[in-house]
Every structure is written in C-alpha cells, then in structure tokens.
Amino acid sequence: MRWSALLLSGCVSSQPGLPTLPKITEGQMRPYRVSGAGELVLHCAPADAEVALDGVTQGLCSDFSGEPHALKVGEKARRVEVKKSGFVTWESWLAADQTRVVMTVTLLPSGGSP
C-alpha cells in the first residue's frame, strides 16, 4: 500500500479515479535504439558456431555479439541458422523490420556416435 501510494502520488488524472502516468520531459529517459534496417545480435554457446542467413554463411556467432557488431538482416523475413559440427543445428525465421533483435542460442550436442 505504501509503495502504490507513492507511485500514484505523482500521477495526474484527467478523469476522477483514472490515474495517468506523469509527463516525462526530455533527458529523463535514454532514447530507444532504432536501426535503419533490421539487425540481429546473437549470444551463442558455443560462441564459435557458424551463422548463416538464407543459407549463406555470414561468420561466427562471436562476430555478431553486440555493439557495434550486429548481423544486418534487412526488413523481410529471413532464415537464420546457427550450426557447428558435433551439435544439432538451430534454425529459425526472423523479420526484424527496422529493429534490433537480441537472441540467445544454445546448441545441443548431437546424439549420434562418432
């Protein structure tokens, strides 16, 4: 009760009984990062797994682990694969559409015998 009263005390209501959020002025919040084209940040285990976009090798997961390195995927739906010998290949479809998507991928060891 004490916290809710504190949180709502700064709210301004345009209608009785309906609190609204306080107005946020410039400089109070960090700006949200929007990229010009879709980007994918990958955190993988193992980090040296290979990344392919629509069947074309792009590099290793460690190459696309964050600022300023991200995989440019554009705005249409793309097939992303993460693979390494001795592990089950991970595959998914992604439509980043002018945003930065962050994914964590953990490859499972393959069950086949050597």
DSSP file (Angstrom, degrees, kcal/mol; ACC not computed):
  #  RESIDUE AA STRUCTURE BP1 BP2  ACC     N-H-->O    O-->H-N    N-H-->O    O-->H-N    TCO  KAPPA ALPHA  PHI   PSI    X-CA   Y-CA   Z-CA
    1    1 A M     >        0   0    0      0, 0.0     4,-2.1     0, 0.0     5,-0.2   0.000 360.0 360.0 360.0 -41.2    0.0    0.0    0.0
    2    2 A R  H  >  +     0   0    0      1,-0.2     4,-1.9     2,-0.2     5,-0.1   0.925 360.0  45.8 -63.1 -44.3    2.8    2.4    0.9
    3    3 A W  H  > S+     0   0    0      1,-0.2     4,-2.8     2,-0.2     5,-0.2   0.909 111.1  51.7 -65.5 -42.8    4.5    1.9   -2.5
    4    4 A S  H  > S+     0   0    0      1,-0.2     4,-2.4     2,-0.2    -1,-0.2   0.882 109.3  50.8 -63.7 -36.2    1.4    2.2   -4.6
    5    5 A A  H  X S+     0   0    0     -4,-2.1     4,-1.3     2,-0.2    -1,-0.2   0.905 112.0  47.6 -66.3 -39.8    0.5    5.5   -2.8
    6    6 A L  H  X S+     0   0    0     -4,-1.9     4,-0.6    -5,-0.2    -2,-0.2   0.913 113.5  47.5 -65.8 -42.3    4.0    6.8   -3.5
    7    7 A L  H >< S+     0   0    0     -4,-2.8     3,-0.6     1,-0.2    -2,-0.2   0.901 116.3  43.0 -66.2 -41.0    3.8    5.8   -7.1
    8    8 A L  H >< S+     0   0    0     -4,-2.4     3,-1.5     1,-0.2    -1,-0.2   0.656  94.8  79.3 -81.3 -15.1    0.4    7.2   -7.7
    9    9 A S  H 3< S+     0   0    0     -4,-1.3    -1,-0.2     1,-0.3    -2,-0.2   0.807  94.6  48.5 -64.8 -27.4    1.0   10.5   -5.8
   10   10 A G  T << S+     0   0    0     -3,-0.6    -1,-0.3    -4,-0.6     2,-0.2   0.435  91.8 105.5 -90.1   1.1    2.9   11.9   -8.8
   11   11 A C    <   -     0   0    0     -3,-1.5     2,-0.4    11,-0.1    10,-0.2  -0.529  59.2-146.9 -84.7 147.9    0.2   11.0  -11.3
   12   12 A V  E     -A   20   0A   0      8,-0.6     8,-0.8    -2,-0.2     2,-0.5  -0.946  12.3-151.4-113.1 134.1   -2.2   13.5  -12.8
   13   13 A S  E     -     0   0A   0     -2,-0.4     4,-0.0     6,-0.2    -2,-0.0  -0.903  19.3-171.5-112.7 132.7   -5.7   12.4  -13.6
   14   14 A S  E    S+     0   0A   0      4,-0.5    -1,-0.1    -2,-0.5     0, 0.0   0.670  85.9  36.2 -88.2 -20.2   -7.9   13.8  -16.4
   15   15 A Q  E >  S-A   18   0A   0      3,-0.6     3,-2.0     0, 0.0    -1,-0.2  -0.987 101.7 -95.9-130.7 141.5  -10.9   11.9  -15.1
   16   16 A P  T 3  S+     0   0    0      0, 0.0    -2,-0.1     0, 0.0     0, 0.0  -0.310 109.1  11.6 -57.4 133.0  -11.7   11.1  -11.4
   17   17 A G  T 3  S+     0   0    0      1,-0.1    -3,-0.0    -4,-0.0    -4,-0.0   0.367 104.4  99.3  84.1  -5.5  -10.4    7.7  -10.4
   18   18 A L  E <   -A   15   0A   0     -3,-2.0    -3,-0.6     2,-0.0    -4,-0.5  -0.847  59.1-159.7-117.8  95.0   -8.3    7.2  -13.5
   19   19 A P  E     -     0   0A   0      0, 0.0     2,-0.3     0, 0.0    -6,-0.2  -0.399   4.6-158.6 -71.2 149.2   -4.6    8.0  -12.8
   20   20 A T  E     -A   12   0A   0     -8,-0.8    -8,-0.6   -12,-0.1     3,-0.1  -0.853  28.4 -92.1-120.8 161.8   -2.3    8.7  -15.8
   21   21 A L        -     0   0    0     -2,-0.3    -9,-0.1   -10,-0.2     3,-0.1  -0.403  48.2 -99.4 -71.0 147.9    1.5    8.5  -15.9
   22   22 A P        -     0   0    0      0, 0.0     2,-0.2     0, 0.0    -1,-0.1  -0.339  46.1 -95.9 -64.3 151.0    3.5   11.6  -15.1
   23   23 A K        -     0   0    0     -3,-0.1     2,-0.6     1,-0.1    -3,-0.0  -0.497  36.1-143.0 -70.3 132.8    4.7   13.6  -18.1
   24   24 A I        -     0   0    0     -2,-0.2     2,-0.2    -3,-0.1     3,-0.1  -0.867  14.4-153.7-101.1 124.9    8.3   12.7  -19.0
   25   25 A T    >   -     0   0    0     -2,-0.6     3,-1.8     1,-0.1     4,-0.3  -0.554  35.3 -74.6 -95.8 163.7   10.4   15.5  -20.2
   26   26 A E  T 3  S+     0   0    0      1,-0.2    -1,-0.1    -2,-0.2     0, 0.0  -0.244 116.9  28.4 -56.9 137.3   13.4   15.3  -22.5
   27   27 A G  T 3  S+     0   0    0      2,-0.4    -1,-0.2    -3,-0.1     3,-0.0   0.268  93.2  94.5  95.9 -10.5   16.5   13.9  -20.8
   28   28 A Q  S <  S+     0   0    0     -3,-1.8     2,-0.4     1,-0.1    -2,-0.1   0.757  87.0  39.7 -84.0 -24.4   14.8   11.8  -18.2
   29   29 A M  S    S-     0   0    0     -4,-0.3    -2,-0.4    -5,-0.0    -1,-0.1  -0.942  85.6-113.9-125.6 146.2   14.9    8.6  -20.3
   30   30 A R        -     0   0    0     -2,-0.4     2,-0.1     1,-0.1     3,-0.0  -0.563  46.0-103.7 -71.3 140.2   17.5    7.1  -22.5
   31   31 A P        -     0   0    0      0, 0.0     2,-0.3     0, 0.0    -1,-0.1  -0.385  33.2-112.7 -66.7 143.1   16.4    7.1  -26.2
   32   32 A Y        -     0   0    0      1,-0.1     2,-0.6    -2,-0.1    -3,-0.0  -0.580  32.5-119.2 -73.6 133.8   15.3    3.7  -27.6
   33   33 A R        +     0   0    0     -2,-0.3     2,-0.5    67,-0.1    67,-0.4  -0.660  34.7 178.2 -82.1 120.3   17.7    2.5  -30.2
   34   34 A V        -     0   0    0     -2,-0.6    65,-0.2    65,-0.1     2,-0.2  -0.989  15.8-148.3-120.8 125.0   16.0    2.1  -33.6
   35   35 A S        -     0   0    0     -2,-0.5     4,-0.1    63,-0.4     3,-0.1  -0.507  21.5-121.3 -89.2 161.0   18.2    0.9  -36.5
   36   36 A G  S    S+     0   0    0     -2,-0.2     2,-0.3     1,-0.1    -1,-0.1   0.753  98.5  15.0 -70.9 -24.3   17.7    1.9  -40.1
   37   37 A A  S    S-     0   0    0     61,-0.1    38,-0.1    60,-0.1    -1,-0.1  -0.945 104.0 -71.8-143.6 162.7   17.3   -1.7  -41.1
   38   38 A G        -     0   0    0     -2,-0.3    35,-2.5    36,-0.1    36,-1.4  -0.278  50.2-172.2 -60.5 138.9   16.8   -4.9  -39.1
   39   39 A E  E     -Bc  72 100B   0     60,-2.5    62,-2.9    33,-0.2     2,-0.4  -0.962  12.6-151.7-132.5 150.1   19.7   -6.2  -37.1
   40   40 A L  E     -Bc  71 101B   0     31,-2.2    31,-2.9    -2,-0.3     2,-0.5  -0.988   3.1-164.7-125.7 126.1   20.3   -9.4  -35.1
   41   41 A V  E     - c   0 102B   0     60,-3.2    62,-2.8    -2,-0.4     2,-0.4  -0.938  15.9-160.4-105.7 129.4   22.6   -9.7  -32.1
   42   42 A L  E     - c   0 103B   0     22,-3.5     2,-0.5    -2,-0.5    62,-0.2  -0.935  18.5-173.0-118.0 132.4   23.5  -13.3  -31.2
   43   43 A H  E     + c   0 104B   0     60,-2.4    62,-2.4    -2,-0.4     2,-0.3  -0.969  28.8 179.0-117.5 110.4   24.7  -14.7  -27.9
   44   44 A C  E     - c   0 105B   0     -2,-0.5    62,-0.2    60,-0.2     3,-0.1  -0.811  29.5-124.3-120.6 152.7   25.6  -18.3  -28.6
   45   45 A A  E    S+ c   0 106B   0     60,-1.9    62,-2.7     1,-0.3     2,-0.1  -0.958 109.2  33.7-129.6 114.7   27.0  -21.4  -26.8
   46   46 A P  S >  S-     0   0    0      0, 0.0     3,-1.4     0, 0.0    -1,-0.3   0.518  87.3-155.9 -76.7 150.2   29.4  -22.3  -28.3
   47   47 A A  T 3  S+     0   0    0      1,-0.3    15,-1.8    -2,-0.1    16,-0.2   0.705  88.9  62.1 -68.4 -21.0   30.5  -18.8  -29.4
   48   48 A D  T 3  S+     0   0    0     13,-0.2    -1,-0.3    12,-0.1     2,-0.1   0.198  74.8 127.7 -93.1  18.3   32.4  -20.2  -32.4
   49   49 A A    <   -     0   0    0     -3,-1.4    12,-2.5     1,-0.1     2,-0.3  -0.436  64.7-109.8 -70.4 149.7   29.3  -21.6  -34.0
   50   50 A E  E     -DE  60  83C   0     33,-2.9    33,-2.4    10,-0.2     2,-0.5  -0.588  25.3-148.4 -84.7 141.0   28.7  -20.6  -37.6
   51   51 A V  E     -DE  59  82C   0      8,-3.3     7,-3.4    -2,-0.3     8,-1.1  -0.934  14.0-174.3-112.5 131.1   25.9  -18.2  -38.6
   52   52 A A  E     -DE  57  81C   0     29,-2.4    29,-2.5    -2,-0.5     2,-0.5  -0.971  12.1-156.8-124.9 142.4   24.1  -18.5  -41.9
   53   53 A L  E >  S-DE  56  80C   0      3,-2.6     3,-1.6    -2,-0.4    27,-0.2  -0.975  83.5 -17.3-118.8 116.7   21.4  -16.1  -43.3
   54   54 A D  T 3  S-     0   0    0     25,-3.3    -1,-0.2    -2,-0.5    26,-0.1   0.862 131.2 -51.4  53.2  39.1   19.2  -17.7  -46.0
   55   55 A G  T 3  S+     0   0    0     24,-0.4     2,-0.5     1,-0.2    -1,-0.3   0.414 115.2 115.3  84.2  -1.2   21.8  -20.5  -46.4
   56   56 A V  E <   -D   53   0C   0     -3,-1.6    -3,-2.6     2,-0.0    -1,-0.2  -0.908  69.8-120.3-107.3 122.2   24.8  -18.1  -46.9
   57   57 A T  E     +D   52   0C   0     -2,-0.5    -5,-0.3    -5,-0.3     3,-0.1  -0.352  31.0 176.9 -61.2 132.6   27.5  -18.2  -44.2
   58   58 A Q  E     -     0   0C   0     -7,-3.4     2,-0.3     1,-0.4    -6,-0.2   0.625  49.6 -87.6-110.4 -21.9   27.9  -14.8  -42.5
   59   59 A G  E     -D   51   0C   0     -8,-1.1    -8,-3.3     5,-0.0    -1,-0.4  -0.976  61.2 -37.0 146.3-159.0   30.5  -15.5  -39.9
   60   60 A L  E >   -D   50   0C   0     -2,-0.3     3,-1.7   -10,-0.2     4,-0.4  -0.652  51.1-112.9 -99.1 157.7   30.7  -16.8  -36.3
   61   61 A C  G >  S+     0   0    0    -12,-2.5     3,-2.1     1,-0.3   -19,-0.3   0.895 117.5  61.7 -53.8 -41.4   28.3  -16.0  -33.5
   62   62 A S  G >  S+     0   0    0    -15,-1.8     3,-0.8     1,-0.3    -1,-0.3   0.724  94.3  63.9 -61.1 -20.1   31.0  -14.1  -31.7
   63   63 A D  G <  S+     0   0    0     -3,-1.7    -1,-0.3     1,-0.2    -2,-0.2   0.688 108.9  39.7 -72.8 -18.4   31.1  -11.8  -34.8
   64   64 A F  G <  S+     0   0    0     -3,-2.1   -22,-3.5    -4,-0.4     7,-0.3  -0.221  76.6 121.3-126.2  41.7   27.6  -10.6  -34.0
   65   65 A S  S <  S-     0   0    0     -3,-0.8     2,-0.3   -24,-0.2     5,-0.1   0.329  76.9 -72.3 -95.0   7.9   27.5  -10.4  -30.2
   66   66 A G  B >  S+G   69   0D   0      3,-2.1     3,-2.2   -26,-0.2    -1,-0.2  -0.921  84.0  55.4 141.0-164.0   26.6   -6.7  -29.8
   67   67 A E  T 3  S-     0   0    0      1,-0.4    -2,-0.1    -2,-0.3    -3,-0.0  -0.164 121.6  -5.6 -52.2 134.1   27.7   -3.1  -30.1
   68   68 A P  T 3  S+     0   0    0      0, 0.0     2,-0.7     0, 0.0    -1,-0.4  -0.911 124.7  76.5 -89.6  13.0   28.7   -2.2  -32.6
   69   69 A H  B <   +G   66   0D   0     -3,-2.2    -3,-2.1     2,-0.0     2,-0.3  -0.724  51.1 142.6 -93.4 115.8   28.6   -5.7  -34.2
   70   70 A A        -     0   0    0     -2,-0.7     2,-0.6    -5,-0.1   -29,-0.2  -0.973  52.5-105.9-142.3 155.3   25.2   -7.0  -35.3
   71   71 A L  E     -B   40   0B   0    -31,-2.9   -31,-2.2    -2,-0.3     2,-0.5  -0.736  31.9-133.7 -84.1 120.3   24.1   -9.0  -38.3
   72   72 A K  E     +B   39   0B   0     -2,-0.6   -33,-0.2   -33,-0.2   -34,-0.1  -0.645  34.4 165.9 -75.1 120.3   22.2   -6.9  -40.8
   73   73 A V        -     0   0    0    -35,-2.5     3,-0.4    -2,-0.5   -34,-0.2   0.517  30.8-144.0-114.4  -9.5   19.1   -8.8  -41.8
   74   74 A G        -     0   0    0    -36,-1.4    23,-0.5     1,-0.2    24,-0.3  -0.350  37.9 -62.0  77.6-159.6   17.0   -6.1  -43.5
   75   75 A E  S    S+     0   0    0     22,-0.2    -1,-0.2    21,-0.2     2,-0.2   0.510 102.6  80.6-110.2  -7.1   13.3   -5.8  -43.4
   76   76 A K  S    S-     0   0    0     -3,-0.4    20,-0.4     1,-0.1     2,-0.2  -0.539  93.4 -80.0 -97.3 168.3   12.0   -9.1  -44.9
   77   77 A A        -     0   0    0     -2,-0.2     2,-0.3    18,-0.2    18,-0.3  -0.471  54.2-173.2 -66.7 131.2   11.6  -12.5  -43.3
   78   78 A R  E     - F   0  94C   0     16,-3.1    16,-2.8    -2,-0.2     2,-0.6  -0.939  25.3-123.8-129.2 149.6   15.0  -14.3  -43.3
   79   79 A R  E     - F   0  93C   0     -2,-0.3   -25,-3.3    14,-0.2     2,-0.5  -0.841  28.0-164.2 -94.0 122.3   16.0  -17.8  -42.3
   80   80 A V  E     -EF  53  92C   0     12,-3.2    12,-2.3    -2,-0.6     2,-0.4  -0.915   6.1-173.6-110.8 131.4   18.8  -17.8  -39.6
   81   81 A E  E     -EF  52  91C   0    -29,-2.5   -29,-2.4    -2,-0.5     2,-0.4  -0.970  11.5-168.6-124.1 140.1   20.9  -20.9  -38.9
   82   82 A V  E     +EF  51  90C   0      8,-2.6     8,-2.7    -2,-0.4     2,-0.3  -0.995  26.1 162.4-124.0 123.7   23.4  -21.5  -36.2
   83   83 A K  E     +E   50   0C   0    -33,-2.4   -33,-2.9    -2,-0.4     2,-0.3  -0.979  19.6 170.8-145.8 153.3   25.5  -24.6  -36.6
   84   84 A K    >   -     0   0    0     -2,-0.3     3,-1.9     3,-0.3   -35,-0.1  -0.950  45.3 -93.3-158.0 142.9   28.7  -26.4  -35.6
   85   85 A S  T 3  S+     0   0    0     -2,-0.3     3,-0.1     1,-0.3    -2,-0.0  -0.332 113.2  26.5 -57.8 134.2   30.0  -29.9  -36.1
   86   86 A G  T 3  S+     0   0    0      1,-0.3    24,-2.2    23,-0.1     2,-0.3   0.422 110.2  87.8  90.9  -0.1   29.0  -32.2  -33.3
   87   87 A F  B <  S-H  109   0E   0     -3,-1.9     2,-0.3    22,-0.3    -3,-0.3  -0.913  84.9-102.1-129.5 155.9   25.9  -30.1  -32.4
   88   88 A V        -     0   0    0     20,-3.1    20,-0.4    -2,-0.3     2,-0.2  -0.626  46.0-113.9 -74.6 131.3   22.3  -30.1  -33.5
   89   89 A T        -     0   0    0     -2,-0.3     2,-0.4    18,-0.1    -6,-0.2  -0.452  24.5-145.4 -68.8 135.0   21.7  -27.2  -36.0
   90   90 A W  E     +F   82   0C   0     -8,-2.7    -8,-2.6    -2,-0.2     2,-0.3  -0.865  22.3 178.1-101.0 136.3   19.4  -24.4  -34.7
   91   91 A E  E     +F   81   0C   0     -2,-0.4     2,-0.3   -10,-0.2   -10,-0.2  -0.998   7.2 156.4-141.5 142.1   17.2  -22.7  -37.3
   92   92 A S  E     -F   80   0C   0    -12,-2.3   -12,-3.2    -2,-0.3     2,-0.4  -0.981  36.1-115.9-156.3 162.6   14.5  -20.0  -37.1
   93   93 A W  E     -F   79   0C   0     -2,-0.3     2,-0.4   -14,-0.2   -14,-0.2  -0.851  32.0-171.8-102.7 142.7   12.8  -17.4  -39.2
   94   94 A L  E     -F   78   0C   0    -16,-2.8   -16,-3.1    -2,-0.4     2,-0.4  -0.999  22.0-175.8-139.1 134.3   13.2  -13.7  -38.3
   95   95 A A        +     0   0    0     -2,-0.4   -18,-0.2   -18,-0.3   -20,-0.1  -0.860  11.3 174.8-124.4  94.1   11.6  -10.5  -39.6
   96   96 A A    >   -     0   0    0     -2,-0.4     3,-0.6   -20,-0.4   -21,-0.2   0.810  14.3-168.3 -75.3 -31.4   13.5   -7.7  -37.7
   97   97 A D  T 3  S-     0   0    0    -23,-0.5   -22,-0.2     1,-0.2     3,-0.1   0.878  70.9 -34.9  44.3  66.4   11.7   -4.9  -39.6
   98   98 A Q  T 3  S+     0   0    0    -24,-0.3   -63,-0.4     1,-0.2     2,-0.3   0.684 118.8 101.8  66.6  24.3   13.8   -1.9  -38.6
   99   99 A T  S <  S-     0   0    0     -3,-0.6   -60,-2.5   -65,-0.2     2,-0.6  -0.818  74.0-114.2-126.9 170.6   14.6   -3.1  -35.1
  100  100 A R  E     -c   39   0B   0    -67,-0.4     2,-0.4    -2,-0.3   -60,-0.2  -0.942  30.7-162.4-106.5 118.8   17.5   -4.7  -33.3
  101  101 A V  E     -c   40   0B   0    -62,-2.9   -60,-3.2    -2,-0.6     2,-0.5  -0.868   2.4-158.1-103.9 132.9   16.6   -8.3  -32.1
  102  102 A V  E     +c   41   0B   0     -2,-0.4     2,-0.4   -62,-0.2   -60,-0.2  -0.956  15.7 179.5-113.3 124.9   18.8  -10.0  -29.5
  103  103 A M  E     -c   42   0B   0    -62,-2.8   -60,-2.4    -2,-0.5     2,-0.5  -0.953  21.1-150.6-127.0 144.6   18.7  -13.8  -29.3
  104  104 A T  E     -c   43   0B   0     -2,-0.4     2,-0.5   -62,-0.2   -60,-0.2  -0.970  19.1-173.4-111.7 125.1   20.4  -16.3  -27.1
  105  105 A V  E     -c   44   0B   0    -62,-2.4   -60,-1.9    -2,-0.5     2,-0.5  -0.978   9.4-172.4-123.7 125.9   21.1  -19.7  -28.8
  106  106 A T  E     -c   45   0B   0     -2,-0.5     2,-0.3   -62,-0.2   -62,-0.1  -0.964  17.6-145.3-117.5 114.4   22.4  -22.7  -27.0
  107  107 A L        -     0   0    0    -62,-2.7   -18,-0.1    -2,-0.5   -24,-0.1  -0.572  11.5-137.1 -79.3 139.3   23.3  -25.6  -29.4
  108  108 A L        -     0   0    0    -20,-0.4   -20,-3.1    -2,-0.3     3,-0.1  -0.745  27.0-102.7 -94.1 142.4   22.7  -29.1  -28.0
  109  109 A P  B     -H   87   0E   0      0, 0.0   -22,-0.3     0, 0.0     2,-0.1  -0.360  42.7-108.2 -61.1 141.9   25.3  -31.9  -28.6
  110  110 A S        -     0   0    0    -24,-2.2    -3,-0.0     1,-0.1   -25,-0.0  -0.441  17.6-138.1 -72.1 148.2   24.2  -34.2  -31.4
  111  111 A G        +     0   0    0     -2,-0.1    -1,-0.1    -3,-0.1   -24,-0.0   0.539  66.6 110.5 -85.7  -6.5   23.2  -37.7  -30.2
  112  112 A G  S    S-     0   0    0      1,-0.1    -2,-0.0     2,-0.0     0, 0.0  -0.307  70.3-116.9 -71.0 152.2   25.0  -39.6  -33.0
  113  113 A S              0   0    0      1,-0.1    -1,-0.1    -2,-0.0    -2,-0.1  -0.633 360.0 360.0 -86.6 148.7   28.0  -41.7  -32.3
  114  114 A P              0   0    0      0, 0.0    -1,-0.1     0, 0.0    -2,-0.0   0.475 360.0 360.0 -68.0 360.0   31.4  -40.8  -33.9
